[in-house]
Amino acid sequence: MSEAFDALLETMRRLRDPETGCPWDLEQTHDSLRGALLEETYEALDAMASGEQAALVEELGDLLLHVVFHAQIGEDEGAFAMDDVAERVNAKLVRRHPHVFGDAAARTSSEVKGQWERLKAEERAEKGAADASMLSGVSRAMPALAYAQAALSRARRAGFDWDSSDASFDKVAEEAAEIRAADTPRRKEEEFGDLLLALVGAAQTMGVDAEEALRGANDRFAGRFRRVEDAVRKEGTALADMPLSRKIALWERAKAAEEENGSAPPP
């Protein structure tokens, strides 16, 4: 391992030293760090979206810190160590890339994905879980949109997909119609969920990342709404006191300004 990584491991060992370590670090458990790990993951995604390499380096470092932190907790408990984590993932990469490290052939990304699913099915069988669902490895703790993308992506790799983007749009229209026909709060919630899932499926058939698409829509909404607020302040009134027609007019003006400038202001 590199000197920098070895130094990081040593720093974490000192922080977790029962005699001379940090009281806060010593109190942490796998469970107590769950929220921070998720937060750091989102911050890394924000850094990727910003295109700022220095920010990405910092946020990837924060993510690596969590991997090292959890590995040290595992070592302290006598369960596993950093070497176990590295060896496990390296063995998995080699095993699932026989076209690179073995004699198998895979010339396209689609062939690679199909190969991965066959190999993972073999792994489940070796673990005595041959009947386990392909979706069993998708964490239910993921945000709903992320779970939908991951679950549908796995289903697509098994050929469970629409024949065309038109068919996926037909499904979206079907689900939208069913919402209109829903006559109870529970049915409305169920049908709305089905519509969202159908939209994620349609996005995948178009090669669109639904998470990034929604993030972009959120940013555009926030930018336009801020422009509306600025306009309201200049008029010396309150947004809540304006008639709806005036609010819509300001919104359309904000949208036009965004299109003219080519982007929304930063959220």
N, C-alpha and C positions, 0 to 999 in steps of 0.2 A: 504493500500500500504506500501511497505518497506520504511525505513528511507532514504535509498540511492535514491530511485525514488522520494520521496517527496522533497529531497534536490535538485534534478535535476530540478523539476518543479519550485521550489522557485528561483533557479539560473536563469532560463529562464524568470520568471516574473520580476526579477530585471533588467535583460538585456533589457527588453522591456518596462521598466517603463518610461513614457513620461518625467518625471522630472529628474530622476537620472540615467537612463539607458544608454546603448551604442548607439551612433549615427548610427553606421553601422547596428546593429541589428534592430533598430527602422525603418530603411529605407527598410528593406526586406519585400517582399510580397510572396504569394504563387508562383507567376509566376517567380520572380527573383531567387528563390531557386531551380527551376526545374533542371538546369544543375548540380548544386552541389549534389542534391539528386541522380541523375543518376550516377555521378562520384563516390559517396560513395558506391553505390550499387555494382559497378564493383570492387572497392577496397575490399569490403567484399568478393566477389567471389574469388578474387586473394588470400585473406587470407585463405579461405577455401581450395583452391587448394594447398597452401603451406604446410598445415598441422600444422602450427605454432599456437598453441592455444592462446598465448598472443596476436598475431597479430589479430586473429579472435575476441577476446574480445574487442580489441580497435576499430576495424572496425564496429562491431555490436553496440558499443557505439555511434559511429558517425552516424549510421543509426537511432538509437533511438533518438539522438539529433534532427534529422530532423523531426521525428514524433512529438516530444515535441514542436519544433519550430513552425511547422504548426498548432498544436493545440493551441498554445499561440496566434498566429496571428488570428485564428478563434475566440478565446475568446475576444481578443482586439476589433474585429469587431462586437462582439455580435452575431456571427453566430453559434458557437459551442465551446465546451471545451474538455479537455482531457478526462473527464468522459464520454462524449458522444461518443468519439472514442472507448474507452474501452468497454462501455456497448454495442455498436453496434456490435463490432466484437465478444464479448462473446455470445451475443444472437444468432448470426449467427452460431457460432460453436456448440452451444447446439441444435439449430434447425436442422442443417445438420448432426447431429450424433444421430438420434433417436435409433440406435442400442446400444448406450452407455447410453444415458440419457432418453430413452423411452422404448417402448415395441417391436420395430422393430428388425429384425434379419438380420445380414450381417456377413457371415463367412469368406469371402475372399475379397481381395482388389478390385477385379472386381465387386463384388456385392456392395461394398461401393461406387464405382464410378458411377454405374448405379443408385443407390439411390440418390446420389448427383444431377445427372442430372434431375431426376424426381422432386426433391425438388426445384431445381432452376427454373424449368419450372413452378411449382406452384407459386413460388415467383414472377415470371414475370407476371403471370396471375393476381395475387393479386394487382400488380402495374398497371394493365391495359395494359400490354405489352406482352400479351400472344402470339402475332404473331412476337415478336422480335426474331431475329436470335440467335442461340446458340453462335455465334461468336461476338455478339454485345458487350460483355464484354471484348473482347481482344483488348487492346489498340493499336491503329494505330501508336502511338508514339514509340512503341517498335522497336528495331533494326529488320531488315527484317528477319534474321535467327530466332531470338527469337519469332517473330510473327508467322512465319511458323510453328515452333514447337508447339506453344500454340494452333493455329487454328486447325492443324491436330490432335492434342491430343484430343481436344473437339469433333471433328468429329468422331474420333475412339471410344470415349465413347458412341456414339450413334450408333455404329456398322457400320459406314461408313469407311470401311477399306478393304485392300486386303485380299484375302483368305489365302495367303501364302507369304513368303518372296520371293519365285520364281516369283510370279506375280508382286511384287513391282520391282524386278530387270528387268522384261520384260518391265515395264513402263519406267524405266531409259533408257534402250536400245532404246525404241521407241522415247523418247524425244531427245536422242543424235542424232539419225538418222534425226530427223526433223530439228535440227540445221544445219546439213550439207546441207539440201535441202532449207534452208531459203535463199531468194534472195534479200532481202532489209535489211538495218540496223535496221528498226523497227521490222521486223519479226525475225531477229537474236536475238535481245534483248528479245523479247517475248518468243522465244523458249528456250533461255538460262535460263530465269526465270523459265519456266516450268521444265527444267532439274533440276535446283536447288531444286525446290519444290518436285520433284519426288525423289531426293536423300534424302531429309529430311524424306519423307514417308518411304523409304526403311530402313533408319536408325531406325525409330521407330519400324518397324516390327522385327528388330533384337535386339531391346532393347538397342540401342546405342543412347546416347545423342549427337546430331549433333553439338551443341555448343562446348561441351567438346572435341569432335573428331577434330573439326576444330582448336580449341586452341592447341591441341596436335600437329597437323600438322604444325601450325604456329611456335611452339617452335622448332620442328625438323628442319624446313626450316631455321629458324634464326640460330640455332646451326651449321648446315652444312655450311651455307653461311659464318659464322664467321671463320670456319676452312679453307674454301677456301681463304678468305681474308688473314688469317695468312700465309698460304702457299705462296700466291702471294707476300706478303711483304718479306718473306724469300728469294724469288727468285730475289728480287730487281727490280721488274717490276710493271706494272699497270694492273689491271684486264681488263680494257677496251681495252688494247693493245694486249691481248692474243687471239690466234685463238680459235674458238669455241671448237675444238677437245680437246685442252688443258684444257679449262674450265670444260668440261664434265669429263675429267679424274680426275681433282682435286675434283669435286663434288662426283664422285664415291668413291674416296679415303676417303673423309670426311664421306660419308655414311657408309663405311666399318668400319671406326674408331668408329663411333657412335654405330654401332651394336656390335662391340667388347667390348666397354666400358659399353654397356647396356643402355645408355641414351645420350641425347644431352646435351651440356653445357648450363647453365642457360642463358636465353635471356637477 
